[in-house]
Amino acid sequence: MSVLLCLLAVLVAVVSGVVFLGRGLARVGRGGLARSLRGLAYVVAAGAAVMYAWGMLYVAGAALDAEDGGADSSPIRPCRTGVRERDYWIDDYHVWWVPVRFVCHRSDGTTYDREVPGYVNPALAGLTVGAVALAVSARSISARSASARSVDERARRP
């Protein structure tokens, strides 16, 4: 079941990324600074969506491998470390959606991460913060220019 949910998350992230990229490219360089910043925020958000999809593909692959039964399915294949004495303690795994993680669990209560590359979550966080910062900047510039326009209109009135 978690494999299907992971693949659904990948699909949603990819579609979101395409939509964000399309909206961003339509706005960048057209119509002033605020509109360009908003477009750039969409492009950076598209990068975040793609990075999330990339991480979830790793998690989906690991979950698919973990749920595959058969003669070589115990201990869970994606959780194996290569040390037999430790691998026999592996009893379960968990999928984390945010941050993107595939966590292996041992019967002694210890856990450790596997499968997801180390750059995925920091890049995802950086791109998300960057997209939010650009969107806030665009909103601030829009509000400032709107208030300047209203002051100019008041000054022109007799």
DSSP file (Angstrom, degrees, kcal/mol; ACC not computed):
  #  RESIDUE AA STRUCTURE BP1 BP2  ACC     N-H-->O    O-->H-N    N-H-->O    O-->H-N    TCO  KAPPA ALPHA  PHI   PSI    X-CA   Y-CA   Z-CA
    1    1 A M     >        0   0    0      0, 0.0     4,-1.9     0, 0.0     5,-0.2   0.000 360.0 360.0 360.0 -39.7    0.0    0.0    0.0
    2    2 A S  H  >  +     0   0    0      1,-0.2     4,-2.4     2,-0.2     5,-0.2   0.808 360.0  60.0 -67.2 -26.0    2.8    2.4    0.8
    3    3 A V  H  > S+     0   0    0      2,-0.2     4,-2.5     1,-0.2    -1,-0.2   0.935 105.8  47.0 -64.5 -44.7    4.3    1.9   -2.7
    4    4 A L  H  > S+     0   0    0      1,-0.2     4,-2.2     2,-0.2    -2,-0.2   0.897 112.4  49.6 -64.5 -39.8    1.1    3.1   -4.3
    5    5 A L  H  X S+     0   0    0     -4,-1.9     4,-2.3     2,-0.2    -1,-0.2   0.892 110.6  50.6 -66.3 -38.3    1.0    6.1   -2.0
    6    6 A C  H  X S+     0   0    0     -4,-2.4     4,-2.2     2,-0.2    -2,-0.2   0.926 111.5  47.4 -63.2 -44.2    4.6    6.9   -2.8
    7    7 A L  H  X S+     0   0    0     -4,-2.5     4,-2.4     2,-0.2    -2,-0.2   0.861 110.4  52.6 -67.2 -34.3    3.9    6.7   -6.5
    8    8 A L  H  X S+     0   0    0     -4,-2.2     4,-2.6     2,-0.2    -1,-0.2   0.904 108.7  50.4 -64.6 -40.9    0.8    8.9   -6.1
    9    9 A A  H  X S+     0   0    0     -4,-2.3     4,-2.4     2,-0.2    -2,-0.2   0.888 110.0  50.8 -63.3 -38.7    3.0   11.4   -4.3
   10   10 A V  H  X S+     0   0    0     -4,-2.2     4,-2.6     2,-0.2    -2,-0.2   0.931 111.0  48.3 -63.1 -45.8    5.5   11.3   -7.1
   11   11 A L  H  X S+     0   0    0     -4,-2.4     4,-2.5     1,-0.2     5,-0.2   0.926 112.8  47.2 -61.7 -45.9    2.7   11.9   -9.7
   12   12 A V  H  X S+     0   0    0     -4,-2.6     4,-2.5     1,-0.2    -1,-0.2   0.907 113.1  49.5 -62.4 -41.9    1.3   14.8   -7.7
   13   13 A A  H  X S+     0   0    0     -4,-2.4     4,-2.5     2,-0.2    -2,-0.2   0.903 112.0  47.5 -65.5 -41.2    4.8   16.3   -7.3
   14   14 A V  H  X S+     0   0    0     -4,-2.6     4,-2.3     2,-0.2    -2,-0.2   0.929 113.6  46.9 -67.2 -44.5    5.6   16.0  -11.0
   15   15 A V  H  X S+     0   0    0     -4,-2.5     4,-2.4     1,-0.2    -2,-0.2   0.924 113.5  49.2 -63.0 -43.2    2.3   17.5  -12.1
   16   16 A S  H  X S+     0   0    0     -4,-2.5     4,-3.1    -5,-0.2     5,-0.2   0.913 109.8  52.3 -60.6 -42.3    2.7   20.3   -9.6
   17   17 A G  H  X S+     0   0    0     -4,-2.5     4,-2.5     1,-0.2    -2,-0.2   0.902 109.8  47.9 -61.1 -42.0    6.2   20.9  -10.9
   18   18 A V  H  X S+     0   0    0     -4,-2.3     4,-2.4     2,-0.2    -1,-0.2   0.913 113.7  47.4 -65.5 -42.4    5.0   21.1  -14.5
   19   19 A V  H  X S+     0   0    0     -4,-2.4     4,-2.6     2,-0.2     5,-0.2   0.939 113.5  47.7 -64.2 -46.7    2.2   23.5  -13.6
   20   20 A F  H  X S+     0   0    0     -4,-3.1     4,-2.6     1,-0.2    -2,-0.2   0.911 112.3  49.8 -60.4 -42.8    4.5   25.7  -11.5
   21   21 A L  H  X S+     0   0    0     -4,-2.5     4,-2.8    -5,-0.2     5,-0.2   0.919 111.2  48.8 -64.0 -43.3    7.1   25.8  -14.3
   22   22 A G  H  X S+     0   0    0     -4,-2.4     4,-1.4     1,-0.2    -2,-0.2   0.925 114.2  45.0 -62.1 -45.0    4.5   26.8  -16.8
   23   23 A R  H  X S+     0   0    0     -4,-2.6     4,-0.8     2,-0.2    -2,-0.2   0.889 114.8  49.9 -65.7 -38.3    3.1   29.6  -14.7
   24   24 A G  H >X S+     0   0    0     -4,-2.6     4,-2.2    -5,-0.2     3,-0.9   0.930 109.5  48.2 -67.7 -45.9    6.6   30.7  -13.8
   25   25 A L  H 3< S+     0   0    0     -4,-2.8    -1,-0.2     1,-0.3    -2,-0.2   0.790 107.5  57.8 -66.9 -26.4    7.9   30.9  -17.3
   26   26 A A  H 3< S+     0   0    0     -4,-1.4    -1,-0.3    -5,-0.2    -2,-0.2   0.737 115.7  35.8 -72.3 -21.6    4.8   32.8  -18.4
   27   27 A R  H X< S+     0   0    0     -3,-0.9     3,-1.9    -4,-0.8    -2,-0.2   0.748  87.1 104.1-104.7 -28.0    5.6   35.5  -15.8
   28   28 A V  T 3< S+     0   0    0     -4,-2.2     8,-0.1     1,-0.3     3,-0.1  -0.356  96.4   3.9 -64.2 128.9    9.4   35.9  -15.7
   29   29 A G  T 3  S+     0   0    0      3,-0.2     2,-0.5     1,-0.1    -1,-0.3   0.519 109.5 101.3  79.5   6.1   10.6   39.0  -17.5
   30   30 A R  S <  S+     0   0    0     -3,-1.9    -1,-0.1     2,-0.2    -4,-0.0  -0.967  80.6   4.6-128.4 118.3    7.1   40.3  -18.3
   31   31 A G  S    S-     0   0    0     -2,-0.5     4,-0.4     4,-0.1     3,-0.1   0.772 109.9 -56.7  93.1  27.2    5.3   43.0  -16.5
   32   32 A G  S  > S-     0   0    0      1,-0.2     4,-1.9     2,-0.1    -3,-0.2  -0.252  70.4 -59.7 100.6 175.1    7.6   44.5  -13.9
   33   33 A L  H  > S+     0   0    0      2,-0.2     4,-2.8     1,-0.2     5,-0.2   0.907 126.2  51.5 -67.9 -45.1    9.6   43.4  -11.0
   34   34 A A  H  > S+     0   0    0      1,-0.2     4,-2.3     2,-0.2    -1,-0.2   0.920 112.3  46.5 -62.0 -43.9    6.9   42.0   -8.8
   35   35 A R  H  > S+     0   0    0     -4,-0.4     4,-2.2     2,-0.2    -1,-0.2   0.891 113.0  49.8 -66.1 -38.8    5.5   39.8  -11.6
   36   36 A S  H  X S+     0   0    0     -4,-1.9     4,-2.5     2,-0.2    -2,-0.2   0.902 110.8  49.3 -66.4 -40.7    9.0   38.6  -12.5
   37   37 A L  H  X S+     0   0    0     -4,-2.8     4,-2.2     2,-0.2    -2,-0.2   0.898 110.7  50.3 -64.6 -39.6    9.7   37.7   -8.8
   38   38 A R  H  X S+     0   0    0     -4,-2.3     4,-1.8    -5,-0.2    -2,-0.2   0.904 111.2  49.2 -64.3 -40.5    6.4   35.8   -8.6
   39   39 A G  H  X S+     0   0    0     -4,-2.2     4,-2.0     2,-0.2    -2,-0.2   0.902 110.2  50.2 -64.5 -41.2    7.4   33.9  -11.8
   40   40 A L  H  X S+     0   0    0     -4,-2.5     4,-2.5     1,-0.2    -1,-0.2   0.866 106.8  55.8 -64.8 -35.5   10.8   33.1  -10.4
   41   41 A A  H  X S+     0   0    0     -4,-2.2     4,-2.3     1,-0.2    -1,-0.2   0.901 107.4  49.7 -62.2 -40.2    9.1   31.9   -7.2
   42   42 A Y  H  X S+     0   0    0     -4,-1.8     4,-2.1     2,-0.2    -2,-0.2   0.904 110.0  50.2 -64.0 -41.2    7.0   29.5   -9.4
   43   43 A V  H  X S+     0   0    0     -4,-2.0     4,-1.7     2,-0.2    -2,-0.2   0.915 112.2  46.7 -64.6 -42.4   10.1   28.2  -11.1
   44   44 A V  H  X S+     0   0    0     -4,-2.5     4,-1.9     1,-0.2    -1,-0.2   0.883 110.6  53.3 -67.0 -37.6   11.9   27.6   -7.8
   45   45 A A  H  X S+     0   0    0     -4,-2.3     4,-2.4     1,-0.2    -1,-0.2   0.864 105.1  55.1 -64.0 -35.2    8.8   25.9   -6.5
   46   46 A A  H  X S+     0   0    0     -4,-2.1     4,-2.3     2,-0.2    -1,-0.2   0.902 106.2  51.4 -62.8 -40.3    8.8   23.6   -9.6
   47   47 A G  H  X S+     0   0    0     -4,-1.7     4,-2.2     1,-0.2    -2,-0.2   0.891 109.3  50.3 -62.2 -39.2   12.4   22.7   -8.6
   48   48 A A  H  X S+     0   0    0     -4,-1.9     4,-2.3     2,-0.2    -2,-0.2   0.902 109.9  50.4 -65.3 -41.1   11.2   21.8   -5.1
   49   49 A A  H  X S+     0   0    0     -4,-2.4     4,-2.3     1,-0.2    -2,-0.2   0.901 111.3  48.1 -64.4 -40.5    8.4   19.7   -6.5
   50   50 A V  H  X S+     0   0    0     -4,-2.3     4,-2.4     2,-0.2    -1,-0.2   0.891 110.5  51.4 -67.2 -39.0   10.8   17.8   -8.7
   51   51 A M  H  X S+     0   0    0     -4,-2.2     4,-2.2     2,-0.2    -2,-0.2   0.892 110.1  49.8 -64.9 -38.9   13.3   17.3   -5.9
   52   52 A Y  H  X S+     0   0    0     -4,-2.3     4,-2.5     2,-0.2    -2,-0.2   0.922 110.8  49.4 -63.5 -43.9   10.4   15.9   -3.7
   53   53 A A  H  X S+     0   0    0     -4,-2.3     4,-1.8     1,-0.2    -2,-0.2   0.894 109.1  53.1 -62.0 -39.7    9.4   13.5   -6.6
   54   54 A W  H  X S+     0   0    0     -4,-2.4     4,-1.4     2,-0.2    -1,-0.2   0.928 111.4  45.1 -61.8 -46.0   13.1   12.4   -6.9
   55   55 A G  H  X S+     0   0    0     -4,-2.2     4,-2.0     1,-0.2    -2,-0.2   0.897 111.8  52.1 -64.9 -40.5   13.3   11.5   -3.2
   56   56 A M  H  X S+     0   0    0     -4,-2.5     4,-2.9     1,-0.2    -1,-0.2   0.787 102.5  59.7 -70.2 -25.8    9.9    9.8   -3.3
   57   57 A L  H  X S+     0   0    0     -4,-1.8     4,-2.3     2,-0.2    -1,-0.2   0.911 106.3  47.9 -64.6 -41.0   11.0    7.7   -6.2
   58   58 A Y  H  X S+     0   0    0     -4,-1.4     4,-2.2     2,-0.2    -2,-0.2   0.931 113.7  47.1 -61.7 -45.1   13.9    6.4   -4.1
   59   59 A V  H  X S+     0   0    0     -4,-2.0     4,-2.8     2,-0.2    -2,-0.2   0.910 111.4  50.8 -64.7 -42.3   11.4    5.7   -1.2
   60   60 A A  H  X S+     0   0    0     -4,-2.9     4,-2.6     1,-0.2    -1,-0.2   0.907 110.5  49.6 -62.9 -41.4    8.9    4.0   -3.6
   61   61 A G  H  X S+     0   0    0     -4,-2.3     4,-2.1     2,-0.2    -1,-0.2   0.908 112.8  46.6 -63.4 -41.5   11.7    1.7   -5.0
   62   62 A A  H  X S+     0   0    0     -4,-2.2     4,-2.4     2,-0.2    -2,-0.2   0.904 113.1  48.9 -67.3 -40.8   12.8    0.8   -1.5
   63   63 A A  H  X S+     0   0    0     -4,-2.8     4,-2.2     2,-0.2    -2,-0.2   0.888 110.7  50.9 -66.3 -38.6    9.2    0.1   -0.3
   64   64 A L  H  X S+     0   0    0     -4,-2.6     4,-0.6     1,-0.2    -1,-0.2   0.917 112.9  45.9 -63.0 -42.8    8.6   -2.0   -3.4
   65   65 A D  H  < S+     0   0    0     -4,-2.1     3,-0.5     1,-0.2    12,-0.3   0.871 112.7  50.7 -66.6 -37.6   11.7   -4.0   -2.7
   66   66 A A  H  < S+     0   0    0     -4,-2.4    -2,-0.2     1,-0.2    -1,-0.2   0.847 111.2  47.5 -70.5 -33.8   10.8   -4.3    1.0
   67   67 A E  H  < S+     0   0    0     -4,-2.2     2,-0.7    -5,-0.1    -1,-0.2   0.522  84.9 108.1 -86.6  -4.9    7.3   -5.6    0.3
   68   68 A D     <  -     0   0    0     -4,-0.6     2,-0.0    -3,-0.5    -4,-0.0  -0.630  60.3-153.6 -74.8 115.4    8.5   -8.1   -2.3
   69   69 A G        +     0   0    0     -2,-0.7     2,-0.3     2,-0.0     3,-0.1  -0.242  37.6 101.3 -80.2 174.9    8.1  -11.5   -0.7
   70   70 A G  S >  S-     0   0    0      1,-0.1     3,-1.3    -2,-0.0     4,-0.1  -0.839  83.1 -50.7 139.1-174.7   10.2  -14.5   -1.6
   71   71 A A  T 3  S+     0   0    0     -2,-0.3     3,-0.3     1,-0.3    -1,-0.1   0.794 132.1  41.3 -66.9 -29.0   13.1  -16.7   -0.4
   72   72 A D  T 3  S+     0   0    0      1,-0.2    -1,-0.3    -3,-0.1     5,-0.1  -0.055  84.7 102.0-109.6  32.8   15.4  -13.7    0.1
   73   73 A S    <   +     0   0    0     -3,-1.3     4,-0.2     1,-0.1    -1,-0.2   0.515  55.0 103.4 -97.5  -3.8   13.0  -11.3    1.6
   74   74 A S  S    S+     0   0    0     -3,-0.3     2,-0.2    -4,-0.1    -1,-0.1  -0.989  76.7  32.8-128.3 126.3   14.0  -11.6    5.3
   75   75 A P  S    S-     0   0    0      0, 0.0     5,-0.1     0, 0.0    13,-0.1   0.582 117.4 -93.8 -69.0 164.1   15.7   -9.5    6.6
   76   76 A I    >>  -     0   0    0     -2,-0.2     3,-1.1    11,-0.1     4,-0.6  -0.249  35.4-136.5 -54.7 123.8   14.1   -6.6    4.6
   77   77 A R  G >4 S+     0   0    0    -12,-0.3     3,-1.3     1,-0.3    -1,-0.1   0.870  97.8  49.8 -56.9 -47.7   16.4   -6.1    1.6
   78   78 A P  G 34 S+     0   0    0      0, 0.0    -1,-0.3     0, 0.0    37,-0.2   0.734 110.9  53.4 -66.9 -17.0   16.6   -2.3    1.5
   79   79 A C  G <4 S+     0   0    0     -3,-1.1    -2,-0.2   -17,-0.1    -3,-0.1   0.527  79.6 119.0 -92.9  -6.3   17.5   -2.3    5.2
   80   80 A R    <<  -     0   0    0     -3,-1.3     4,-0.1    -4,-0.6    -3,-0.0  -0.348  39.2-174.4 -66.1 137.6   20.4   -4.7    5.0
   81   81 A T        -     0   0    0      2,-0.2    -1,-0.1    -2,-0.1     3,-0.1   0.570  47.0-109.0-105.4 -14.5   23.7   -3.3    6.2
   82   82 A G  S    S+     0   0    0      1,-0.2     2,-0.7     2,-0.0     3,-0.1   0.318  89.9 108.2  99.6  -7.5   25.9   -6.2    5.3
   83   83 A V    >>  -     0   0    0      1,-0.2     4,-2.5     2,-0.0     3,-0.9  -0.900  56.2-159.6-104.3 106.5   26.6   -7.2    8.9
   84   84 A R  H 3> S+     0   0    0     -2,-0.7     4,-1.6     1,-0.3    -1,-0.2   0.859  87.3  57.2 -57.3 -40.6   24.6  -10.4    9.4
   85   85 A E  H 34 S+     0   0    0      1,-0.2    -1,-0.3     2,-0.2     4,-0.1   0.857 115.6  37.2 -61.7 -34.4   24.5  -10.1   13.2
   86   86 A R  H X4 S+     0   0    0     -3,-0.9     3,-1.4     1,-0.2     4,-0.3   0.815 109.6  61.7 -85.1 -33.2   22.8   -6.7   12.9
   87   87 A D  H >< S+     0   0    0     -4,-2.5     3,-1.3     1,-0.3    -2,-0.2   0.793  92.8  64.1 -67.4 -27.4   20.7   -7.5    9.9
   88   88 A Y  T 3< S+     0   0    0     -4,-1.6    -1,-0.3     1,-0.3    -2,-0.1   0.637  94.5  62.4 -72.6 -10.7   18.8  -10.2   11.7
   89   89 A W  T <  S+     0   0    0     -3,-1.4    18,-2.8    -4,-0.1    -1,-0.3   0.607  76.0 111.6 -85.0 -13.0   17.4   -7.6   14.1
   90   90 A I  E <   +A  106   0A   0     -3,-1.3    16,-0.3    -4,-0.3   -14,-0.1  -0.438  31.1 156.3 -65.5 126.1   15.6   -5.8   11.3
   91   91 A D  E     -     0   0A   0     14,-2.5     2,-0.3     1,-0.3    15,-0.2   0.568  54.8  -0.3-127.7 -15.1   11.9   -6.2   11.8
   92   92 A D  E     -A  105   0A   0     13,-1.5    13,-3.0   -16,-0.1    -1,-0.3  -0.972  50.5-143.9-163.0 172.3   10.1   -3.3   10.0
   93   93 A Y  E     -A  104   0A   0     -2,-0.3     2,-0.3    11,-0.3    11,-0.2  -0.959   9.6-153.9-142.6 161.2   10.4   -0.1    8.0
   94   94 A H  E     -A  103   0A   0      9,-2.6     9,-2.8    -2,-0.3     2,-0.5  -0.988  11.0-138.6-137.1 146.1    8.5    3.2    7.8
   95   95 A V  E     -A  102   0A   0     -2,-0.3     2,-0.5     7,-0.2     7,-0.2  -0.916  15.5-160.4-104.0 127.5    8.0    5.8    5.1
   96   96 A W  E   > -A  101   0A   0      5,-2.7     5,-1.9    -2,-0.5   -37,-0.1  -0.927   6.9-165.8-107.8 132.2    8.2    9.4    6.1
   97   97 A W  T   5S+     0   0    0     -2,-0.5    -1,-0.1     1,-0.3     3,-0.1   0.871  73.7  52.9 -85.5 -40.4    6.7   11.9    3.7
   98   98 A V  T   5S+     0   0    0      1,-0.3    -1,-0.3     2,-0.1     2,-0.2  -0.942 118.2  23.8-140.3 117.0    8.3   15.1    5.1
   99   99 A P  T   5S-     0   0    0      0, 0.0     2,-0.6     0, 0.0    -1,-0.3   0.672 108.9-115.3 -67.0 160.2   11.2   14.9    5.3
  100  100 A V  T   5 +     0   0    0     -2,-0.2     2,-0.3    -3,-0.1    -3,-0.2  -0.528  57.2 150.7 -70.2 114.1   11.5   12.3    2.6
  101  101 A R  E   < -A   96   0A   0     -5,-1.9    -5,-2.7    -2,-0.6     2,-0.5  -0.998  45.1-153.6-148.4 148.4   12.9    9.2    4.4
  102  102 A F  E     -AB  95 114A   0     12,-0.6    12,-2.4    -2,-0.3     2,-0.5  -0.969  30.5-165.7-118.0 109.3   12.9    5.5    4.4
  103  103 A V  E     -AB  94 113A   0     -9,-2.8    -9,-2.6    -2,-0.5     2,-0.3  -0.852   8.8-152.3-108.2 127.1   13.5    4.4    8.0
  104  104 A C  E     -AB  93 112A   0      8,-3.2     8,-1.8    -2,-0.5     2,-0.4  -0.753  11.4-152.5 -95.4 143.8   14.5    0.9    9.0
  105  105 A H  E     -AB  92 111A   0    -13,-3.0   -14,-2.5    -2,-0.3   -13,-1.5  -0.947   2.5-155.4-121.1 135.6   13.5   -0.4   12.4
  106  106 A R  E >   -A   90   0A   0      4,-2.7     3,-2.0    -2,-0.4   -16,-0.2  -0.757  29.8-116.2-104.6 156.8   15.3   -3.0   14.5
  107  107 A S  T 3  S+     0   0    0    -18,-2.8   -17,-0.1    -2,-0.3    -1,-0.1   0.671 113.1  65.2 -67.7 -15.9   13.7   -5.1   17.2
  108  108 A D  T 3  S-     0   0    0    -19,-0.1    -1,-0.3     2,-0.1   -18,-0.1   0.450 122.0-103.7 -84.1   1.4   15.9   -3.5   19.8
  109  109 A G  S <  S+     0   0    0     -3,-2.0     2,-0.2     1,-0.3    -2,-0.1   0.318  79.5 128.5  98.7  -7.2   14.2   -0.2   19.1
  110  110 A T        -     0   0    0     -5,-0.0    -4,-2.7     2,-0.0    -1,-0.3  -0.503  36.9-165.5 -82.4 152.5   17.0    1.5   17.0
  111  111 A T  E     -B  105   0A   0     -6,-0.2     2,-0.3    -2,-0.2    -6,-0.2  -0.920   8.4-179.3-132.2 158.8   16.2    3.1   13.7
  112  112 A Y  E     -B  104   0A   0     -8,-1.8    -8,-3.2    -2,-0.3     2,-0.2  -0.981  26.9-111.6-156.3 153.8   18.3    4.2   10.7
  113  113 A D  E     +B  103   0A   0     -2,-0.3     2,-0.3   -10,-0.2   -10,-0.2  -0.582  34.4 176.0 -88.9 147.5   17.7    5.8    7.3
  114  114 A R  E     +B  102   0A   0    -12,-2.4     2,-2.0    -2,-0.2   -12,-0.6  -0.941  49.1  14.0-140.6 164.0   18.3    4.1    4.0
  115  115 A E  S    S+     0   0    0     -2,-0.3   -12,-0.1   -37,-0.2   -56,-0.0  -0.190  85.5 101.5  74.7 -43.7   17.9    4.7    0.3
  116  116 A V  S    S-     0   0    0     -2,-2.0   -14,-0.1   -14,-0.2   -61,-0.1  -0.622  77.4-115.8 -81.0 127.6   17.3    8.4    0.0
  117  117 A P    >   -     0   0    0      0, 0.0     3,-1.3     0, 0.0     4,-0.5  -0.255  21.2-119.9 -60.1 148.2   20.3   10.4   -1.1
  118  118 A G  T 3  S+     0   0    0      1,-0.3     3,-0.1     2,-0.1    -2,-0.1   0.678 107.4  58.8 -65.3 -19.3   21.6   12.8    1.5
  119  119 A Y  T 3> S+     0   0    0      1,-0.1     4,-2.0     2,-0.1    -1,-0.3   0.636  86.2  79.2 -85.6 -13.4   21.2   15.9   -0.7
  120  120 A V  H <> S+     0   0    0     -3,-1.3     4,-2.7     1,-0.2     5,-0.2   0.957  94.7  40.7 -64.7 -55.2   17.4   15.5   -1.3
  121  121 A N  H  > S+     0   0    0     -4,-0.5     4,-2.6     2,-0.2     5,-0.2   0.904 116.8  47.5 -66.6 -42.9   16.1   16.9    2.0
  122  122 A P  H  > S+     0   0    0      0, 0.0     4,-2.6     0, 0.0    -1,-0.2   0.918 115.5  46.3 -63.0 -39.7   18.5   19.9    2.3
  123  123 A A  H  X S+     0   0    0     -4,-2.0     4,-2.7     2,-0.2     5,-0.2   0.907 112.4  50.9 -66.3 -40.4   17.9   20.8   -1.4
  124  124 A L  H  X S+     0   0    0     -4,-2.7     4,-2.1    -5,-0.2    -1,-0.2   0.918 112.4  46.2 -62.0 -43.9   14.1   20.4   -0.9
  125  125 A A  H  X S+     0   0    0     -4,-2.6     4,-2.6     2,-0.2     5,-0.2   0.928 113.7  48.7 -64.9 -44.8   14.2   22.7    2.2
  126  126 A G  H  X S+     0   0    0     -4,-2.6     4,-2.4     1,-0.2    -2,-0.2   0.916 112.8  46.8 -62.6 -44.1   16.4   25.3    0.4
  127  127 A L  H  X S+     0   0    0     -4,-2.7     4,-2.4     2,-0.2    -1,-0.2   0.888 113.0  49.9 -66.2 -38.5   14.2   25.4   -2.7
  128  128 A T  H  X S+     0   0    0     -4,-2.1     4,-2.2    -5,-0.2    -2,-0.2   0.932 112.7  45.8 -65.6 -45.1   11.0   25.7   -0.6
  129  129 A V  H  X S+     0   0    0     -4,-2.6     4,-2.6     1,-0.2    -2,-0.2   0.899 113.1  51.4 -64.0 -40.1   12.4   28.5    1.5
  130  130 A G  H  X S+     0   0    0     -4,-2.4     4,-2.3    -5,-0.2    -2,-0.2   0.910 109.6  48.8 -63.3 -42.7   13.7   30.2   -1.6
  131  131 A A  H  X S+     0   0    0     -4,-2.4     4,-2.3     2,-0.2    -2,-0.2   0.909 113.2  47.2 -64.1 -42.0   10.3   30.0   -3.3
  132  132 A V  H  X S+     0   0    0     -4,-2.2     4,-2.6     2,-0.2     5,-0.2   0.915 111.5  50.9 -65.7 -42.0    8.5   31.4   -0.3
  133  133 A A  H  X S+     0   0    0     -4,-2.6     4,-2.3     1,-0.2    -2,-0.2   0.906 111.5  47.6 -62.9 -41.6   11.0   34.2    0.1
  134  134 A L  H  X S+     0   0    0     -4,-2.3     4,-2.5     2,-0.2    -1,-0.2   0.904 112.3  49.4 -65.9 -40.9   10.6   35.2   -3.6
  135  135 A A  H  X S+     0   0    0     -4,-2.3     4,-2.2     2,-0.2    -2,-0.2   0.904 111.9  48.2 -65.2 -40.5    6.8   35.1   -3.3
  136  136 A V  H  X S+     0   0    0     -4,-2.6     4,-2.4     2,-0.2    -2,-0.2   0.902 111.6  50.6 -65.8 -40.6    6.9   37.2   -0.1
  137  137 A S  H  X S+     0   0    0     -4,-2.3     4,-2.5    -5,-0.2    -2,-0.2   0.919 110.1  49.5 -62.0 -43.7    9.2   39.7   -1.9
  138  138 A A  H  X S+     0   0    0     -4,-2.5     4,-2.3     1,-0.2    -2,-0.2   0.907 111.8  48.5 -63.0 -41.2    6.9   39.9   -4.9
  139  139 A R  H  X S+     0   0    0     -4,-2.2     4,-2.5     2,-0.2    -1,-0.2   0.898 110.9  50.8 -65.4 -40.2    3.9   40.5   -2.6
  140  140 A S  H  X S+     0   0    0     -4,-2.4     4,-2.4     2,-0.2    -2,-0.2   0.914 111.4  47.1 -63.8 -43.7    5.8   43.2   -0.7
  141  141 A I  H  X S+     0   0    0     -4,-2.5     4,-2.5     2,-0.2     5,-0.2   0.893 112.1  51.0 -66.2 -39.4    6.8   45.0   -3.9
  142  142 A S  H  X S+     0   0    0     -4,-2.3     4,-2.2     2,-0.2    -2,-0.2   0.922 112.0  46.7 -62.8 -44.0    3.2   44.7   -5.2
  143  143 A A  H  X S+     0   0    0     -4,-2.5     4,-2.3     2,-0.2    -2,-0.2   0.905 112.7  50.1 -65.4 -40.7    1.8   46.2   -2.0
  144  144 A R  H  X S+     0   0    0     -4,-2.4     4,-1.9     1,-0.2    -2,-0.2   0.912 112.7  45.6 -65.3 -42.6    4.4   49.0   -2.0
  145  145 A S  H  X S+     0   0    0     -4,-2.5     4,-2.0     2,-0.2    -1,-0.2   0.855 111.6  53.0 -70.8 -32.8    3.7   50.0   -5.6
  146  146 A A  H  X S+     0   0    0     -4,-2.2     4,-2.0    -5,-0.2    -2,-0.2   0.910 110.2  47.0 -66.7 -41.5   -0.1   49.8   -5.0
  147  147 A S  H  X S+     0   0    0     -4,-2.3     4,-1.8     1,-0.2    -2,-0.2   0.867 110.9  52.5 -68.3 -34.5    0.2   52.2   -2.0
  148  148 A A  H  X S+     0   0    0     -4,-1.9     4,-2.1     2,-0.2    -1,-0.2   0.887 108.8  50.7 -66.3 -38.2    2.5   54.5   -4.0
  149  149 A R  H  X S+     0   0    0     -4,-2.0     4,-2.3     1,-0.2    -2,-0.2   0.900 109.3  50.0 -64.9 -40.8   -0.2   54.6   -6.8
  150  150 A S  H  X S+     0   0    0     -4,-2.0     4,-1.9     1,-0.2    -1,-0.2   0.863 109.9  50.9 -68.6 -33.3   -2.9   55.4   -4.3
  151  151 A V  H  X S+     0   0    0     -4,-1.8     4,-1.9     2,-0.2    -1,-0.2   0.910 110.2  50.1 -67.3 -41.5   -0.8   58.3   -2.9
  152  152 A D  H  X S+     0   0    0     -4,-2.1     4,-1.4     1,-0.2    -2,-0.2   0.893 110.0  50.6 -62.8 -40.0   -0.2   59.6   -6.4
  153  153 A E  H  X S+     0   0    0     -4,-2.3     4,-0.9     1,-0.2    -1,-0.2   0.890 109.9  49.6 -66.7 -38.4   -4.0   59.5   -7.1
  154  154 A R  H  < S+     0   0    0     -4,-1.9     3,-0.3     1,-0.2    -1,-0.2   0.865 108.9  53.0 -66.3 -35.5   -4.8   61.4   -3.9
  155  155 A A  H  < S+     0   0    0     -4,-1.9    -1,-0.2     1,-0.2    -2,-0.2   0.802 106.5  53.3 -70.3 -28.4   -2.2   64.0   -4.8
  156  156 A R  H  < S+     0   0    0     -4,-1.4    -1,-0.2    -5,-0.1    -2,-0.2   0.705  86.3  99.0 -80.0 -20.2   -3.7   64.6   -8.2
  157  157 A R     <        0   0    0     -4,-0.9    -3,-0.0    -3,-0.3    -4,-0.0  -0.402 360.0 360.0 -69.0 142.1   -7.2   65.2   -6.9
  158  158 A P              0   0    0      0, 0.0    -1,-0.1     0, 0.0    -3,-0.1   0.502 360.0 360.0 -75.9 360.0   -8.2   68.9   -6.6
